[in-house]
Amino acid sequence: MKSVKVKNHGFTLLEVMIVLAIVASIFAFGIPSIKTKQSAMKKTLRDLSLLGREIRNQARLKNMTHRLVFKMEGNQHSYWVEAAQGAVFSKNQEDLKAEERKKDDEKSKNPFQKTTKFFKEDRTLPPKFFIGSVETESADEPLTSGTAYVYFTPEGLVEKSIVQITDKDKIIWSIVYSPLTGHADLMDKAVRLKELKLE
């Protein structure tokens, strides 16, 4: 009688352990970088949310117009705060374009100066995150490049605005500044001012 050899197509315990070790090492190196990226972005979103209220309070206390400045250029987007004495009103896009067309000696003097009251140096967004757009009531369309401003008046009013943060892939957060309190609502989706007016 001939003996029949049975082929075993399963995995040995050693093979299973090797595969698990490889998967575990991939997770061990990959997850911390993801968590670091997420925590850095959460901190930036939290800072921007709180900053609106701090600027509003300072504007009222000092009787000065403040503006939150967003620079959307290159691979490192940044923001800072500027202040001017008294009430200085925001200019619409037509006025800004007209001012740019003037010769240097005809241009109005900029009343705003950078302030270090809130932080010493310009703040930058974490790597691979960008300011997708800044939309204000004084602008016809959201700005997606260049420099954008959100104004805070000495009376404690804030220009209603939305700042969108993105990683240029799919993650978008919208920071909505309230005109009466400077408080910022954080939404995990893209929104427009005209949509908020309908709600």
C-alpha positions as CSV (number, residue, x, y, z in Angstrom):
1,M,0.0,0.0,0.0
2,K,1.4,3.4,-1.1
3,S,1.5,6.3,1.4
4,V,0.0,9.5,0.2
5,K,1.8,12.8,0.9
6,V,-0.5,15.6,2.1
7,K,0.7,19.1,1.2
8,N,0.2,21.7,3.9
9,H,-0.7,25.1,2.3
10,G,-1.1,26.9,5.7
11,F,1.3,29.4,7.4
12,T,3.7,28.3,10.1
13,L,3.6,30.1,13.4
14,L,7.0,31.6,12.6
15,E,5.8,33.1,9.3
16,V,2.7,34.6,11.0
17,M,4.9,36.2,13.7
18,I,7.3,37.7,11.1
19,V,4.4,39.2,9.2
20,L,2.9,40.7,12.4
21,A,6.3,42.1,13.4
22,I,6.6,43.8,10.0
23,V,3.1,45.3,10.3
24,A,3.8,46.5,13.8
25,S,7.0,48.2,12.8
26,I,5.2,50.0,10.0
27,F,2.5,51.3,12.4
28,A,5.2,52.2,15.0
29,F,7.0,54.5,12.5
30,G,3.9,55.8,10.6
31,I,1.4,56.7,13.4
32,P,3.6,59.1,15.4
33,S,4.2,61.2,12.4
34,I,0.5,61.3,11.6
35,K,-0.3,62.2,15.2
36,T,2.4,64.9,15.3
37,K,0.9,66.4,12.1
38,Q,-2.6,66.3,13.5
39,S,-1.7,67.7,16.9
40,A,0.3,70.6,15.3
41,M,-2.7,71.5,13.1
42,K,-5.1,71.3,16.1
43,K,-2.9,73.7,18.0
44,T,-2.8,76.1,15.1
45,L,-6.6,76.0,14.7
46,R,-7.0,76.5,18.5
47,D,-4.6,79.4,18.5
48,L,-6.4,81.1,15.5
49,S,-9.7,80.6,17.2
50,L,-8.6,82.2,20.5
51,L,-6.6,85.0,18.8
52,G,-9.8,86.6,17.4
53,R,-11.2,87.3,20.9
54,E,-7.8,88.5,22.2
55,I,-7.4,90.9,19.3
56,R,-11.0,92.2,19.8
57,N,-10.4,92.8,23.5
58,Q,-7.1,94.6,22.9
59,A,-8.7,96.8,20.2
60,R,-11.4,98.0,22.6
61,L,-9.0,98.4,25.5
62,K,-6.5,100.5,23.5
63,N,-9.1,102.3,21.2
64,M,-7.1,101.1,18.2
65,T,-8.0,99.3,15.0
66,H,-6.3,95.9,14.7
67,R,-6.1,93.6,11.7
68,L,-5.2,90.0,11.5
69,V,-2.9,89.6,8.4
70,F,-2.7,86.4,6.4
71,K,0.1,85.9,3.9
72,M,-0.7,83.2,1.3
73,E,2.5,82.8,-0.7
74,G,4.9,80.0,-1.4
75,N,5.0,76.8,0.7
76,Q,4.9,78.4,4.1
77,H,1.8,80.4,4.8
78,S,1.9,82.8,7.8
79,Y,-0.1,85.3,9.8
80,W,0.5,88.2,12.2
81,V,-1.3,91.2,13.8
82,E,-1.1,94.9,12.9
83,A,-2.5,97.9,14.8
84,A,-3.4,101.5,14.0
85,Q,-4.5,104.5,16.1
86,G,-8.2,105.2,16.1
87,A,-10.8,103.9,13.6
88,V,-9.4,102.8,10.3
89,F,-11.8,101.3,7.9
90,S,-11.1,98.3,5.6
91,K,-10.9,99.0,1.9
92,N,-12.8,97.1,-0.7
93,Q,-10.9,95.4,-3.5
94,E,-11.5,98.2,-6.0
95,D,-9.9,100.7,-3.6
96,L,-7.0,98.4,-3.0
97,K,-6.4,98.0,-6.7
98,A,-6.7,101.7,-7.3
99,E,-4.1,102.3,-4.5
100,E,-1.7,99.8,-6.1
101,R,-1.9,101.6,-9.4
102,K,-0.7,104.9,-7.8
103,K,2.9,106.0,-7.9
104,D,4.9,105.5,-4.7
105,D,4.8,109.2,-3.8
106,E,1.0,109.3,-4.4
107,K,0.1,106.3,-2.2
108,S,-1.6,106.9,1.1
109,K,0.6,106.3,4.2
110,N,-0.1,103.0,5.8
111,P,-1.3,103.7,9.3
112,F,-0.8,100.1,10.4
113,Q,2.3,98.8,12.2
114,K,3.1,95.2,13.2
115,T,2.5,94.6,16.9
116,T,4.2,92.0,19.1
117,K,1.5,92.2,21.8
118,F,0.2,88.7,20.8
119,F,3.3,86.9,19.7
120,K,6.9,88.0,19.0
121,E,7.4,86.7,15.5
122,D,5.1,85.8,12.6
123,R,3.3,82.5,13.1
124,T,3.5,79.9,10.3
125,L,1.2,77.0,9.6
126,P,2.6,73.5,10.2
127,P,4.3,71.9,7.1
128,K,2.0,70.9,4.3
129,F,-0.9,73.0,5.6
130,F,-2.0,76.2,3.9
131,I,-4.5,79.0,4.1
132,G,-6.9,78.0,1.4
133,S,-8.8,81.3,1.3
134,V,-9.8,84.3,3.4
135,E,-13.3,85.6,2.8
136,T,-14.5,88.9,4.3
137,E,-17.6,91.1,3.8
138,S,-15.6,93.9,2.2
139,A,-14.3,91.6,-0.5
140,D,-16.3,90.5,-3.6
141,E,-14.7,87.0,-3.7
142,P,-12.5,85.0,-1.2
143,L,-8.8,85.7,-1.6
144,T,-6.7,82.6,-2.3
145,S,-3.3,84.2,-2.7
146,G,-1.4,87.3,-1.7
147,T,-2.2,89.1,1.5
148,A,-5.6,89.2,3.2
149,Y,-6.9,91.2,6.3
150,V,-9.5,90.7,8.9
151,Y,-10.3,94.0,10.7
152,F,-11.1,94.6,14.4
153,T,-12.5,98.0,15.3
154,P,-12.0,100.1,18.5
155,E,-15.8,99.6,19.2
156,G,-15.3,95.9,19.6
157,L,-16.7,94.9,16.2
158,V,-15.0,92.3,13.9
159,E,-15.3,92.1,10.2
160,K,-17.3,89.0,9.5
161,S,-14.9,86.6,7.9
162,I,-14.1,83.0,7.2
163,V,-10.5,81.6,7.0
164,Q,-10.1,78.2,5.4
165,I,-7.2,75.9,6.3
166,T,-6.4,73.0,3.9
167,D,-3.7,70.5,3.2
168,K,-4.4,70.9,-0.6
169,D,-5.8,67.4,-0.6
170,K,-9.1,66.9,1.1
171,I,-8.8,68.2,4.7
172,I,-10.5,71.6,5.1
173,W,-11.4,73.5,8.2
174,S,-13.3,76.8,8.2
175,I,-12.7,79.3,11.0
176,V,-15.7,81.7,11.2
177,Y,-15.1,84.9,13.1
178,S,-18.2,86.4,14.8
179,P,-18.7,90.2,14.1
180,L,-20.0,90.9,17.6
181,T,-17.7,88.9,19.9
182,G,-14.6,88.0,17.9
183,H,-15.3,84.4,18.9
184,A,-14.4,81.9,16.2
185,D,-16.5,78.9,15.3
186,L,-14.5,76.0,13.9
187,M,-16.2,73.8,11.2
188,D,-14.7,70.7,9.6
189,K,-16.0,71.7,6.1
190,A,-15.7,74.5,3.6
191,V,-18.3,77.2,4.0
192,R,-19.0,80.6,2.5
193,L,-20.4,83.8,4.1
194,K,-23.5,83.7,1.8
195,E,-24.2,80.2,3.1
196,L,-24.0,81.4,6.7
197,K,-26.4,84.3,6.0
198,L,-29.0,81.8,4.9
199,E,-28.8,79.7,8.0
